[in-house]
Amino acid sequence: MHPDIIRALAQQQTRDWQSTARAHSTARLARQARRALRRRQTADPLEGVRVPDYIDGTFHGETKPAADQPTETVR
């Protein structure tokens, strides 16, 4: 075979490999993007849970319950 034909065939094969690699890369990125979208919808299972701001269980801006008065015993 003539060297020019061999070079042309090698270049065509290289282009084919590169286009296949690009197609696989694009497909992989698309799968990753779809998976990320699915995961983002259920990313935080504790989203609706409220955590109190204070140790007595109240939140900022709420009125605090009356403190329990300890009863003193007389001896």
PQR file of N, CA, C, O and H, with PARSE charges and radii, in Angstrom:
ATOM      1  N   MET A   1       0.838  -1.179   0.000 -0.4000 1.5000
ATOM      2  CA  MET A   1       0.000   0.000   0.000 -0.0000 2.0000
ATOM      3  C   MET A   1       0.879   1.238   0.000  0.5500 1.7000
ATOM      4  O   MET A   1       1.986   1.248   0.539 -0.5500 1.4000
ATOM      5  N   HIS A   2       0.361   2.254  -0.608 -0.4000 1.5000
ATOM      6  CA  HIS A   2       1.088   3.510  -0.683 -0.0000 2.0000
ATOM      7  C   HIS A   2       1.036   4.207   0.685  0.5500 1.7000
ATOM      8  O   HIS A   2       0.015   4.144   1.369 -0.5500 1.4000
ATOM      9  H   HIS A   2      -0.538   2.246  -1.045  0.4000 1.0000
ATOM     10  N   PRO A   3       2.136   4.873   1.088 -0.5600 1.5000
ATOM     11  CA  PRO A   3       2.174   5.532   2.401  0.2800 2.0000
ATOM     12  C   PRO A   3       1.074   6.579   2.575  0.5500 1.7000
ATOM     13  O   PRO A   3       0.572   6.754   3.685 -0.5500 1.4000
ATOM     14  N   ASP A   4       0.691   7.271   1.514 -0.4000 1.5000
ATOM     15  CA  ASP A   4      -0.377   8.270   1.637 -0.0000 2.0000
ATOM     16  C   ASP A   4      -1.715   7.611   1.964  0.5500 1.7000
ATOM     17  O   ASP A   4      -2.498   8.153   2.745 -0.5500 1.4000
ATOM     18  H   ASP A   4       1.099   7.128   0.613  0.4000 1.0000
ATOM     19  N   ILE A   5      -1.976   6.472   1.386 -0.4000 1.5000
ATOM     20  CA  ILE A   5      -3.216   5.750   1.673 -0.0000 2.0000
ATOM     21  C   ILE A   5      -3.210   5.257   3.111  0.5500 1.7000
ATOM     22  O   ILE A   5      -4.230   5.322   3.798 -0.5500 1.4000
ATOM     23  H   ILE A   5      -1.340   6.031   0.752  0.4000 1.0000
ATOM     24  N   ILE A   6      -2.063   4.764   3.567 -0.4000 1.5000
ATOM     25  CA  ILE A   6      -1.955   4.291   4.953 -0.0000 2.0000
ATOM     26  C   ILE A   6      -2.199   5.448   5.920  0.5500 1.7000
ATOM     27  O   ILE A   6      -2.907   5.297   6.915 -0.5500 1.4000
ATOM     28  H   ILE A   6      -1.235   4.712   3.009  0.4000 1.0000
ATOM     29  N   ARG A   7      -1.595   6.624   5.613 -0.4000 1.5000
ATOM     30  CA  ARG A   7      -1.798   7.805   6.461 -0.0000 2.0000
ATOM     31  C   ARG A   7      -3.267   8.228   6.462  0.5500 1.7000
ATOM     32  O   ARG A   7      -3.813   8.566   7.512 -0.5500 1.4000
ATOM     33  H   ARG A   7      -1.020   6.747   4.805  0.4000 1.0000
ATOM     34  N   ALA A   8      -3.900   8.209   5.303 -0.4000 1.5000
ATOM     35  CA  ALA A   8      -5.305   8.607   5.211 -0.0000 2.0000
ATOM     36  C   ALA A   8      -6.191   7.649   6.008  0.5500 1.7000
ATOM     37  O   ALA A   8      -7.100   8.086   6.714 -0.5500 1.4000
ATOM     38  H   ALA A   8      -3.456   7.934   4.451  0.4000 1.0000
ATOM     39  N   LEU A   9      -5.932   6.363   5.898 -0.4000 1.5000
ATOM     40  CA  LEU A   9      -6.708   5.379   6.659 -0.0000 2.0000
ATOM     41  C   LEU A   9      -6.492   5.540   8.165  0.5500 1.7000
ATOM     42  O   LEU A   9      -7.436   5.425   8.947 -0.5500 1.4000
ATOM     43  H   LEU A   9      -5.194   6.008   5.325  0.4000 1.0000
ATOM     44  N   ALA A  10      -5.241   5.807   8.569 -0.4000 1.5000
ATOM     45  CA  ALA A  10      -4.934   6.001   9.991 -0.0000 2.0000
ATOM     46  C   ALA A  10      -5.636   7.253  10.521  0.5500 1.7000
ATOM     47  O   ALA A  10      -6.163   7.249  11.633 -0.5500 1.4000
ATOM     48  H   ALA A  10      -4.474   5.901   7.934  0.4000 1.0000
ATOM     49  N   GLN A  11      -5.641   8.322   9.721 -0.4000 1.5000
ATOM     50  CA  GLN A  11      -6.315   9.554  10.147 -0.0000 2.0000
ATOM     51  C   GLN A  11      -7.826   9.342  10.263  0.5500 1.7000
ATOM     52  O   GLN A  11      -8.457   9.824  11.204 -0.5500 1.4000
ATOM     53  H   GLN A  11      -5.212   8.326   8.817  0.4000 1.0000
ATOM     54  N   GLN A  12      -8.400   8.618   9.298 -0.4000 1.5000
ATOM     55  CA  GLN A  12      -9.836   8.330   9.353 -0.0000 2.0000
ATOM     56  C   GLN A  12     -10.171   7.489  10.576  0.5500 1.7000
ATOM     57  O   GLN A  12     -11.172   7.738  11.248 -0.5500 1.4000
ATOM     58  H   GLN A  12      -7.887   8.227   8.533  0.4000 1.0000
ATOM     59  N   GLN A  13      -9.345   6.501  10.865 -0.4000 1.5000
ATOM     60  CA  GLN A  13      -9.584   5.662  12.034 -0.0000 2.0000
ATOM     61  C   GLN A  13      -9.465   6.483  13.317  0.5500 1.7000
ATOM     62  O   GLN A  13     -10.253   6.303  14.246 -0.5500 1.4000
ATOM     63  H   GLN A  13      -8.532   6.298  10.320  0.4000 1.0000
ATOM     64  N   THR A  14      -8.483   7.382  13.369 -0.4000 1.5000
ATOM     65  CA  THR A  14      -8.314   8.247  14.538 -0.0000 2.0000
ATOM     66  C   THR A  14      -9.523   9.150  14.713  0.5500 1.7000
ATOM     67  O   THR A  14      -9.998   9.326  15.835 -0.5500 1.4000
ATOM     68  H   THR A  14      -7.844   7.528  12.614  0.4000 1.0000
ATOM     69  N   ARG A  15     -10.035   9.728  13.631 -0.4000 1.5000
ATOM     70  CA  ARG A  15     -11.234  10.570  13.717 -0.0000 2.0000
ATOM     71  C   ARG A  15     -12.433   9.767  14.194  0.5500 1.7000
ATOM     72  O   ARG A  15     -13.237  10.258  14.987 -0.5500 1.4000
ATOM     73  H   ARG A  15      -9.649   9.586  12.719  0.4000 1.0000
ATOM     74  N   ASP A  16     -12.555   8.535  13.716 -0.4000 1.5000
ATOM     75  CA  ASP A  16     -13.661   7.686  14.163 -0.0000 2.0000
ATOM     76  C   ASP A  16     -13.572   7.409  15.659  0.5500 1.7000
ATOM     77  O   ASP A  16     -14.574   7.487  16.370 -0.5500 1.4000
ATOM     78  H   ASP A  16     -11.902   8.136  13.072  0.4000 1.0000
ATOM     79  N   TRP A  17     -12.371   7.084  16.136 -0.4000 1.5000
ATOM     80  CA  TRP A  17     -12.185   6.829  17.573 -0.0000 2.0000
ATOM     81  C   TRP A  17     -12.510   8.071  18.394  0.5500 1.7000
ATOM     82  O   TRP A  17     -13.161   7.986  19.435 -0.5500 1.4000
ATOM     83  H   TRP A  17     -11.557   7.020  15.559  0.4000 1.0000
ATOM     84  N   GLN A  18     -12.045   9.237  17.911 -0.4000 1.5000
ATOM     85  CA  GLN A  18     -12.300  10.470  18.655 -0.0000 2.0000
ATOM     86  C   GLN A  18     -13.791  10.800  18.696  0.5500 1.7000
ATOM     87  O   GLN A  18     -14.299  11.229  19.732 -0.5500 1.4000
ATOM     88  H   GLN A  18     -11.515   9.306  17.065  0.4000 1.0000
ATOM     89  N   SER A  19     -14.490  10.605  17.592 -0.4000 1.5000
ATOM     90  CA  SER A  19     -15.928  10.899  17.588 -0.0000 2.0000
ATOM     91  C   SER A  19     -16.680   9.918  18.492  0.5500 1.7000
ATOM     92  O   SER A  19     -17.639  10.304  19.161 -0.5500 1.4000
ATOM     93  H   SER A  19     -14.077  10.256  16.750  0.4000 1.0000
ATOM     94  N   THR A  20     -16.257   8.672  18.514 -0.4000 1.5000
ATOM     95  CA  THR A  20     -16.869   7.692  19.415 -0.0000 2.0000
ATOM     96  C   THR A  20     -16.615   8.075  20.866  0.5500 1.7000
ATOM     97  O   THR A  20     -17.513   7.984  21.703 -0.5500 1.4000
ATOM     98  H   THR A  20     -15.478   8.358  17.970  0.4000 1.0000
ATOM     99  N   ALA A  21     -15.393   8.502  21.164 -0.4000 1.5000
ATOM    100  CA  ALA A  21     -15.060   8.906  22.537 -0.0000 2.0000
ATOM    101  C   ALA A  21     -15.875  10.128  22.942  0.5500 1.7000
ATOM    102  O   ALA A  21     -16.355  10.199  24.073 -0.5500 1.4000
ATOM    103  H   ALA A  21     -14.663   8.575  20.484  0.4000 1.0000
ATOM    104  N   ARG A  22     -16.041  11.102  22.025 -0.4000 1.5000
ATOM    105  CA  ARG A  22     -16.854  12.283  22.324 -0.0000 2.0000
ATOM    106  C   ARG A  22     -18.305  11.896  22.575  0.5500 1.7000
ATOM    107  O   ARG A  22     -18.943  12.425  23.485 -0.5500 1.4000
ATOM    108  H   ARG A  22     -15.652  11.044  21.105  0.4000 1.0000
ATOM    109  N   ALA A  23     -18.829  10.976  21.772 -0.4000 1.5000
ATOM    110  CA  ALA A  23     -20.215  10.540  21.949 -0.0000 2.0000
ATOM    111  C   ALA A  23     -20.403   9.857  23.297  0.5500 1.7000
ATOM    112  O   ALA A  23     -21.402  10.090  23.977 -0.5500 1.4000
ATOM    113  H   ALA A  23     -18.311  10.546  21.032  0.4000 1.0000
ATOM    114  N   HIS A  24     -19.451   9.016  23.688 -0.4000 1.5000
ATOM    115  CA  HIS A  24     -19.542   8.349  24.992 -0.0000 2.0000
ATOM    116  C   HIS A  24     -19.441   9.364  26.125  0.5500 1.7000
ATOM    117  O   HIS A  24     -20.151   9.257  27.125 -0.5500 1.4000
ATOM    118  H   HIS A  24     -18.639   8.827  23.136  0.4000 1.0000
ATOM    119  N   SER A  25     -18.564  10.340  25.969 -0.4000 1.5000
ATOM    120  CA  SER A  25     -18.408  11.369  26.994 -0.0000 2.0000
ATOM    121  C   SER A  25     -19.686  12.190  27.130  0.5500 1.7000
ATOM    122  O   SER A  25     -20.121  12.484  28.243 -0.5500 1.4000
ATOM    123  H   SER A  25     -17.987  10.427  25.157  0.4000 1.0000
ATOM    124  N   THR A  26     -20.287  12.559  26.006 -0.4000 1.5000
ATOM    125  CA  THR A  26     -21.524  13.332  26.033 -0.0000 2.0000
ATOM    126  C   THR A  26     -22.651  12.530  26.675  0.5500 1.7000
ATOM    127  O   THR A  26     -23.428  13.066  27.464 -0.5500 1.4000
ATOM    128  H   THR A  26     -19.934  12.321  25.101  0.4000 1.0000
ATOM    129  N   ALA A  27     -22.736  11.263  26.340 -0.4000 1.5000
ATOM    130  CA  ALA A  27     -23.770  10.411  26.935 -0.0000 2.0000
ATOM    131  C   ALA A  27     -23.557  10.271  28.434  0.5500 1.7000
ATOM    132  O   ALA A  27     -24.520  10.300  29.200 -0.5500 1.4000
ATOM    133  H   ALA A  27     -22.105  10.827  25.698  0.4000 1.0000
ATOM    134  N   ARG A  28     -22.310  10.120  28.865 -0.4000 1.5000
ATOM    135  CA  ARG A  28     -22.016   9.996  30.290 -0.0000 2.0000
ATOM    136  C   ARG A  28     -22.397  11.277  31.031  0.5500 1.7000
ATOM    137  O   ARG A  28     -22.971  11.215  32.118 -0.5500 1.4000
ATOM    138  H   ARG A  28     -21.527  10.097  28.243  0.4000 1.0000
ATOM    139  N   LEU A  29     -22.079  12.439  30.448 -0.4000 1.5000
ATOM    140  CA  LEU A  29     -22.436  13.702  31.083 -0.0000 2.0000
ATOM    141  C   LEU A  29     -23.954  13.862  31.183  0.5500 1.7000
ATOM    142  O   LEU A  29     -24.471  14.365  32.181 -0.5500 1.4000
ATOM    143  H   LEU A  29     -21.612  12.489  29.565  0.4000 1.0000
ATOM    144  N   ALA A  30     -24.654  13.433  30.145 -0.4000 1.5000
ATOM    145  CA  ALA A  30     -26.118  13.523  30.178 -0.0000 2.0000
ATOM    146  C   ALA A  30     -26.683  12.626  31.275  0.5500 1.7000
ATOM    147  O   ALA A  30     -27.602  13.034  31.986 -0.5500 1.4000
ATOM    148  H   ALA A  30     -24.235  13.025  29.334  0.4000 1.0000
ATOM    149  N   ARG A  31     -26.154  11.414  31.427 -0.4000 1.5000
ATOM    150  CA  ARG A  31     -26.614  10.516  32.496 -0.0000 2.0000
ATOM    151  C   ARG A  31     -26.332  11.119  33.866  0.5500 1.7000
ATOM    152  O   ARG A  31     -27.169  11.054  34.766 -0.5500 1.4000
ATOM    153  H   ARG A  31     -25.408  11.082  30.850  0.4000 1.0000
ATOM    154  N   GLN A  32     -25.150  11.707  34.016 -0.4000 1.5000
ATOM    155  CA  GLN A  32     -24.808  12.318  35.301 -0.0000 2.0000
ATOM    156  C   GLN A  32     -25.727  13.487  35.612  0.5500 1.7000
ATOM    157  O   GLN A  32     -26.133  13.666  36.760 -0.5500 1.4000
ATOM    158  H   GLN A  32     -24.470  11.760  33.284  0.4000 1.0000
ATOM    159  N   ALA A  33     -26.060  14.284  34.605 -0.4000 1.5000
ATOM    160  CA  ALA A  33     -26.945  15.434  34.818 -0.0000 2.0000
ATOM    161  C   ALA A  33     -28.343  14.975  35.203  0.5500 1.7000
ATOM    162  O   ALA A  33     -28.949  15.547  36.109 -0.5500 1.4000
ATOM    163  H   ALA A  33     -25.731  14.139  33.672  0.4000 1.0000
ATOM    164  N   ARG A  34     -28.870  13.948  34.531 -0.4000 1.5000
ATOM    165  CA  ARG A  34     -30.189  13.435  34.884 -0.0000 2.0000
ATOM    166  C   ARG A  34     -30.192  12.860  36.295  0.5500 1.7000
ATOM    167  O   ARG A  34     -31.141  13.068  37.051 -0.5500 1.4000
ATOM    168  H   ARG A  34     -28.379  13.483  33.796  0.4000 1.0000
ATOM    169  N   ARG A  35     -29.141  12.142  36.649 -0.4000 1.5000
ATOM    170  CA  ARG A  35     -29.037  11.563  37.994 -0.0000 2.0000
ATOM    171  C   ARG A  35     -28.966  12.670  39.044  0.5500 1.7000
ATOM    172  O   ARG A  35     -29.579  12.560  40.106 -0.5500 1.4000
ATOM    173  H   ARG A  35     -28.370  11.973  36.035  0.4000 1.0000
ATOM    174  N   ALA A  36     -28.225  13.727  38.754 -0.4000 1.5000
ATOM    175  CA  ALA A  36     -28.117  14.841  39.702 -0.0000 2.0000
ATOM    176  C   ALA A  36     -29.471  15.526  39.895  0.5500 1.7000
ATOM    177  O   ALA A  36     -29.812  15.928  41.007 -0.5500 1.4000
ATOM    178  H   ALA A  36     -27.726  13.817  37.891  0.4000 1.0000
ATOM    179  N   LEU A  37     -30.238  15.658  38.815 -0.4000 1.5000
ATOM    180  CA  LEU A  37     -31.561  16.264  38.942 -0.0000 2.0000
ATOM    181  C   LEU A  37     -32.483  15.403  39.792  0.5500 1.7000
ATOM    182  O   LEU A  37     -33.245  15.929  40.603 -0.5500 1.4000
ATOM    183  H   LEU A  37     -29.961  15.332  37.911  0.4000 1.0000
ATOM    184  N   ARG A  38     -32.426  14.099  39.618 -0.4000 1.5000
ATOM    185  CA  ARG A  38     -33.256  13.210  40.424 -0.0000 2.0000
ATOM    186  C   ARG A  38     -32.857  13.282  41.890  0.5500 1.7000
ATOM    187  O   ARG A  38     -33.720  13.301  42.768 -0.5500 1.4000
ATOM    188  H   ARG A  38     -31.808  13.672  38.959  0.4000 1.0000
ATOM    189  N   ARG A  39     -31.585  13.320  42.155 -0.4000 1.5000
ATOM    190  CA  ARG A  39     -31.111  13.348  43.545 -0.0000 2.0000
ATOM    191  C   ARG A  39     -31.386  14.686  44.207  0.5500 1.7000
ATOM    192  O   ARG A  39     -31.615  14.737  45.415 -0.5500 1.4000
ATOM    193  H   ARG A  39     -30.885  13.305  41.441  0.4000 1.0000
ATOM    194  N   ARG A  40     -31.368  15.758  43.450 -0.4000 1.5000
ATOM    195  CA  ARG A  40     -31.570  17.080  44.019 -0.0000 2.0000
ATOM    196  C   ARG A  40     -32.992  17.232  44.547  0.5500 1.7000
ATOM    197  O   ARG A  40     -33.204  17.980  45.501 -0.5500 1.4000
ATOM    198  H   ARG A  40     -31.182  15.716  42.469  0.4000 1.0000
ATOM    199  N   GLN A  41     -33.971  16.549  43.960 -0.4000 1.5000
ATOM    200  CA  GLN A  41     -35.348  16.669  44.408 -0.0000 2.0000
ATOM    201  C   GLN A  41     -35.533  16.061  45.785  0.5500 1.7000
ATOM    202  O   GLN A  41     -36.361  16.547  46.555 -0.5500 1.4000
ATOM    203  H   GLN A  41     -33.799  15.941  43.185  0.4000 1.0000
ATOM    204  N   THR A  42     -34.804  15.033  46.115 -0.4000 1.5000
ATOM    205  CA  THR A  42     -34.918  14.397  47.420 -0.0000 2.0000
ATOM    206  C   THR A  42     -33.611  14.543  48.196  0.5500 1.7000
ATOM    207  O   THR A  42     -33.250  13.665  48.980 -0.5500 1.4000
ATOM    208  H   THR A  42     -34.132  14.638  45.489  0.4000 1.0000
ATOM    209  N   ALA A  43     -32.912  15.638  47.979 -0.4000 1.5000
ATOM    210  CA  ALA A  43     -31.590  15.797  48.567 -0.0000 2.0000
ATOM    211  C   ALA A  43     -31.649  15.933  50.088  0.5500 1.7000
ATOM    212  O   ALA A  43     -30.807  15.366  50.784 -0.5500 1.4000
ATOM    213  H   ALA A  43     -33.205  16.351  47.342  0.4000 1.0000
ATOM    214  N   ASP A  44     -32.634  16.681  50.623 -0.4000 1.5000
ATOM    215  CA  ASP A  44     -32.662  16.937  52.054 -0.0000 2.0000
ATOM    216  C   ASP A  44     -33.931  16.356  52.665  0.5500 1.7000
ATOM    217  O   ASP A  44     -34.980  16.998  52.616 -0.5500 1.4000
ATOM    218  H   ASP A  44     -33.318  17.142  50.057  0.4000 1.0000
ATOM    219  N   PRO A  45     -33.861  15.168  53.233 -0.5600 1.5000
ATOM    220  CA  PRO A  45     -35.070  14.572  53.814  0.2800 2.0000
ATOM    221  C   PRO A  45     -35.542  15.302  55.074  0.5500 1.7000
ATOM    222  O   PRO A  45     -36.690  15.125  55.479 -0.5500 1.4000
ATOM    223  N   LEU A  46     -34.701  16.107  55.695 -0.4000 1.5000
ATOM    224  CA  LEU A  46     -35.070  16.828  56.912 -0.0000 2.0000
ATOM    225  C   LEU A  46     -35.456  18.279  56.630  0.5500 1.7000
ATOM    226  O   LEU A  46     -35.414  19.121  57.527 -0.5500 1.4000
ATOM    227  H   LEU A  46     -33.768  16.251  55.365  0.4000 1.0000
ATOM    228  N   GLU A  47     -35.826  18.567  55.395 -0.4000 1.5000
ATOM    229  CA  GLU A  47     -36.114  19.945  55.015 -0.0000 2.0000
ATOM    230  C   GLU A  47     -37.252  20.549  55.826  0.5500 1.7000
ATOM    231  O   GLU A  47     -37.185  21.727  56.180 -0.5500 1.4000
ATOM    232  H   GLU A  47     -35.860  17.883  54.667  0.4000 1.0000
ATOM    233  N   GLY A  48     -38.289  19.787  56.131 -0.4000 1.5000
ATOM    234  CA  GLY A  48     -39.439  20.315  56.852 -0.0000 2.0000
ATOM    235  C   GLY A  48     -39.297  20.278  58.361  0.5500 1.7000
ATOM    236  O   GLY A  48     -40.200  20.730  59.065 -0.5500 1.4000
ATOM    237  H   GLY A  48     -38.343  18.831  55.843  0.4000 1.0000
ATOM    238  N   VAL A  49     -38.209  19.761  58.878 -0.4000 1.5000
ATOM    239  CA  VAL A  49     -38.022  19.645  60.319 -0.0000 2.0000
ATOM    240  C   VAL A  49     -37.515  20.975  60.860  0.5500 1.7000
ATOM    241  O   VAL A  49     -36.546  21.540  60.356 -0.5500 1.4000
ATOM    242  H   VAL A  49     -37.476  19.393  58.306  0.4000 1.0000
ATOM    243  N   ARG A  50     -38.191  21.461  61.898 -0.4000 1.5000
ATOM    244  CA  ARG A  50     -37.766  22.706  62.530 -0.0000 2.0000
ATOM    245  C   ARG A  50     -36.940  22.383  63.771  0.5500 1.7000
ATOM    246  O   ARG A  50     -37.320  21.534  64.578 -0.5500 1.4000
ATOM    247  H   ARG A  50     -38.978  21.002  62.308  0.4000 1.0000
ATOM    248  N   VAL A  51     -35.834  23.052  63.913 -0.4000 1.5000
ATOM    249  CA  VAL A  51     -34.971  22.861  65.074 -0.0000 2.0000
ATOM    250  C   VAL A  51     -35.141  24.075  65.974  0.5500 1.7000
ATOM    251  O   VAL A  51     -34.974  25.206  65.518 -0.5500 1.4000
ATOM    252  H   VAL A  51     -35.526  23.742  63.258  0.4000 1.0000
ATOM    253  N   PRO A  52     -35.473  23.861  67.250 -0.5600 1.5000
ATOM    254  CA  PRO A  52     -35.689  25.007  68.156  0.2800 2.0000
ATOM    255  C   PRO A  52     -34.438  25.872  68.287  0.5500 1.7000
ATOM    256  O   PRO A  52     -33.309  25.388  68.203 -0.5500 1.4000
ATOM    257  N   ASP A  53     -34.676  27.169  68.497 -0.4000 1.5000
ATOM    258  CA  ASP A  53     -33.571  28.099  68.662 -0.0000 2.0000
ATOM    259  C   ASP A  53     -33.035  28.103  70.093  0.5500 1.7000
ATOM    260  O   ASP A  53     -31.865  28.408  70.325 -0.5500 1.4000
ATOM    261  H   ASP A  53     -35.593  27.563  68.566  0.4000 1.0000
ATOM    262  N   TYR A  54     -33.881  27.770  71.024 -0.4000 1.5000
ATOM    263  CA  TYR A  54     -33.481  27.821  72.427 -0.0000 2.0000
ATOM    264  C   TYR A  54     -33.580  26.436  73.045  0.5500 1.7000
ATOM    265  O   TYR A  54     -34.263  25.552  72.527 -0.5500 1.4000
ATOM    266  H   TYR A  54     -34.831  27.522  70.835  0.4000 1.0000
ATOM    267  N   ILE A  55     -32.885  26.266  74.164 -0.4000 1.5000
ATOM    268  CA  ILE A  55     -32.821  24.960  74.810 -0.0000 2.0000
ATOM    269  C   ILE A  55     -34.172  24.537  75.390  0.5500 1.7000
ATOM    270  O   ILE A  55     -34.430  23.344  75.555 -0.5500 1.4000
ATOM    271  H   ILE A  55     -32.330  26.984  74.585  0.4000 1.0000
ATOM    272  N   ASP A  56     -35.031  25.506  75.700 -0.4000 1.5000
ATOM    273  CA  ASP A  56     -36.340  25.134  76.244 -0.0000 2.0000
ATOM    274  C   ASP A  56     -37.328  24.714  75.159  0.5500 1.7000
ATOM    275  O   ASP A  56     -38.489  24.435  75.455 -0.5500 1.4000
ATOM    276  H   ASP A  56     -34.821  26.475  75.567  0.4000 1.0000
ATOM    277  N   GLY A  57     -36.880  24.668  73.912 -0.4000 1.5000
ATOM    278  CA  GLY A  57     -37.717  24.169  72.823 -0.0000 2.0000
ATOM    279  C   GLY A  57     -38.494  25.226  72.079  0.5500 1.7000
ATOM    280  O   GLY A  57     -39.319  24.895  71.228 -0.5500 1.4000
ATOM    281  H   GLY A  57     -35.936  24.895  73.671  0.4000 1.0000
ATOM    282  N   THR A  58     -38.255  26.489  72.376 -0.4000 1.5000
ATOM    283  CA  THR A  58     -38.981  27.555  71.689 -0.0000 2.0000
ATOM    284  C   THR A  58     -38.156  28.089  70.523  0.5500 1.7000
ATOM    285  O   THR A  58     -36.957  27.841  70.397 -0.5500 1.4000
ATOM    286  H   THR A  58     -37.585  26.758  73.067  0.4000 1.0000
ATOM    287  N   PHE A  59     -38.856  28.827  69.691 -0.4000 1.5000
ATOM    288  CA  PHE A  59     -38.222  29.420  68.525 -0.0000 2.0000
ATOM    289  C   PHE A  59     -38.097  30.922  68.719  0.5500 1.7000
ATOM    290  O   PHE A  59     -38.802  31.506  69.542 -0.5500 1.4000
ATOM    291  H   PHE A  59     -39.830  29.029  69.794  0.4000 1.0000
ATOM    292  N   HIS A  60     -37.217  31.538  67.980 -0.4000 1.5000
ATOM    293  CA  HIS A  60     -37.012  32.990  68.054 -0.0000 2.0000
ATOM    294  C   HIS A  60     -38.314  33.688  67.674  0.5500 1.7000
ATOM    295  O   HIS A  60     -38.903  33.393  66.634 -0.5500 1.4000
ATOM    296  H   HIS A  60     -36.644  31.063  67.312  0.4000 1.0000
ATOM    297  N   GLY A  61     -38.758  34.607  68.513 -0.4000 1.5000
ATOM    298  CA  GLY A  61     -39.980  35.349  68.243 -0.0000 2.0000
ATOM    299  C   GLY A  61     -41.211  34.766  68.908  0.5500 1.7000
ATOM    300  O   GLY A  61     -42.245  35.432  68.960 -0.5500 1.4000
ATOM    301  H   GLY A  61     -38.280  34.848  69.358  0.4000 1.0000
ATOM    302  N   GLU A  62     -41.138  33.561  69.412 -0.4000 1.5000
ATOM    303  CA  GLU A  62     -42.267  32.963  70.118 -0.0000 2.0000
ATOM    304  C   GLU A  62     -42.211  33.355  71.587  0.5500 1.7000
ATOM    305  O   GLU A  62     -41.147  33.664  72.122 -0.5500 1.4000
ATOM    306  H   GLU A  62     -40.298  33.020  69.369  0.4000 1.0000
ATOM    307  N   THR A  63     -43.367  33.338  72.225 -0.4000 1.5000
ATOM    308  CA  THR A  63     -43.364  33.604  73.663 -0.0000 2.0000
ATOM    309  C   THR A  63     -42.896  32.351  74.380  0.5500 1.7000
ATOM    310  O   THR A  63     -43.219  31.227  73.997 -0.5500 1.4000
ATOM    311  H   THR A  63     -44.231  33.087  71.790  0.4000 1.0000
ATOM    312  N   LYS A  64     -42.146  32.575  75.404 -0.4000 1.5000
ATOM    313  CA  LYS A  64     -41.617  31.439  76.172 -0.0000 2.0000
ATOM    314  C   LYS A  64     -42.648  31.000  77.201  0.5500 1.7000
ATOM    315  O   LYS A  64     -43.333  31.838  77.787 -0.5500 1.4000
ATOM    316  H   LYS A  64     -41.884  33.488  75.716  0.4000 1.0000
ATOM    317  N   PRO A  65     -42.764  29.706  77.425 -0.5600 1.5000
ATOM    318  CA  PRO A  65     -43.726  29.232  78.432  0.2800 2.0000
ATOM    319  C   PRO A  65     -43.276  29.662  79.830  0.5500 1.7000
ATOM    320  O   PRO A  65     -42.093  29.887  80.083 -0.5500 1.4000
ATOM    321  N   ALA A  66     -44.248  29.766  80.718 -0.4000 1.5000
ATOM    322  CA  ALA A  66     -43.944  30.153  82.096 -0.0000 2.0000
ATOM    323  C   ALA A  66     -43.043  29.099  82.720  0.5500 1.7000
ATOM    324  O   ALA A  66     -43.256  27.897  82.563 -0.5500 1.4000
ATOM    325  H   ALA A  66     -45.209  29.583  80.512  0.4000 1.0000
ATOM    326  N   ALA A  67     -42.048  29.573  83.420 -0.4000 1.5000
ATOM    327  CA  ALA A  67     -41.107  28.642  84.054 -0.0000 2.0000
ATOM    328  C   ALA A  67     -41.800  27.931  85.202  0.5500 1.7000
ATOM    329  O   ALA A  67     -42.582  28.535  85.937 -0.5500 1.4000
ATOM    330  H   ALA A  67     -41.875  30.549  83.548  0.4000 1.0000
ATOM    331  N   ASP A  68     -41.521  26.687  85.349 -0.4000 1.5000
ATOM    332  CA  ASP A  68     -42.092  25.924  86.463 -0.0000 2.0000
ATOM    333  C   ASP A  68     -41.433  26.395  87.752  0.5500 1.7000
ATOM    334  O   ASP A  68     -40.208  26.393  87.876 -0.5500 1.4000
ATOM    335  H   ASP A  68     -40.885  26.197  84.752  0.4000 1.0000
ATOM    336  N   GLN A  69     -42.257  26.794  88.701 -0.4000 1.5000
ATOM    337  CA  GLN A  69     -41.747  27.259  89.974 -0.0000 2.0000
ATOM    338  C   GLN A  69     -41.588  26.057  90.902  0.5500 1.7000
ATOM    339  O   GLN A  69     -42.560  25.364  91.200 -0.5500 1.4000
ATOM    340  H   GLN A  69     -43.252  26.796  88.600  0.4000 1.0000
ATOM    341  N   PRO A  70     -40.374  25.816  91.352 -0.5600 1.5000
ATOM    342  CA  PRO A  70     -40.224  24.685  92.285  0.2800 2.0000
ATOM    343  C   PRO A  70     -40.912  25.012  93.609  0.5500 1.7000
ATOM    344  O   PRO A  70     -40.785  26.128  94.114 -0.5500 1.4000
ATOM    345  N   THR A  71     -41.626  24.065  94.163 -0.4000 1.5000
ATOM    346  CA  THR A  71     -42.310  24.286  95.446 -0.0000 2.0000
ATOM    347  C   THR A  71     -41.340  24.006  96.572  0.5500 1.7000
ATOM    348  O   THR A  71     -40.622  23.006  96.580 -0.5500 1.4000
ATOM    349  H   THR A  71     -41.729  23.159  93.753  0.4000 1.0000
ATOM    350  N   GLU A  72     -41.346  24.911  97.508 -0.4000 1.5000
ATOM    351  CA  GLU A  72     -40.451  24.749  98.651 -0.0000 2.0000
ATOM    352  C   GLU A  72     -41.187  23.961  99.733  0.5500 1.7000
ATOM    353  O   GLU A  72     -42.360  24.206 100.016 -0.5500 1.4000
ATOM    354  H   GLU A  72     -41.930  25.723  97.501  0.4000 1.0000
ATOM    355  N   THR A  73     -40.506  23.058 100.299 -0.4000 1.5000
ATOM    356  CA  THR A  73     -41.107  22.294 101.395 -0.0000 2.0000
ATOM    357  C   THR A  73     -40.685  22.907 102.717  0.5500 1.7000
ATOM    358  O   THR A  73     -39.528  23.286 102.900 -0.5500 1.4000
ATOM    359  H   THR A  73     -39.553  22.859 100.070  0.4000 1.0000
ATOM    360  N   VAL A  74     -41.623  22.998 103.624 -0.4000 1.5000
ATOM    361  CA  VAL A  74     -41.349  23.563 104.951 -0.0000 2.0000
ATOM    362  C   VAL A  74     -41.128  22.401 105.908  0.5500 1.7000
ATOM    363  O   VAL A  74     -41.916  21.456 105.950 -0.5500 1.4000
ATOM    364  H   VAL A  74     -42.563  22.690 103.476  0.4000 1.0000
ATOM    365  N   ARG A  75     -40.067  22.482 106.661 -0.4000 1.5000
ATOM    366  CA  ARG A  75     -39.779  21.411 107.616 -0.0000 2.0000
ATOM    367  C   ARG A  75     -40.121  21.793 108.993  0.5500 1.7000
ATOM    368  O   ARG A  75     -39.938  21.000 109.917 -0.5500 1.4000
ATOM    369  H   ARG A  75     -39.427  23.249 106.627  0.4000 1.0000
TER
END
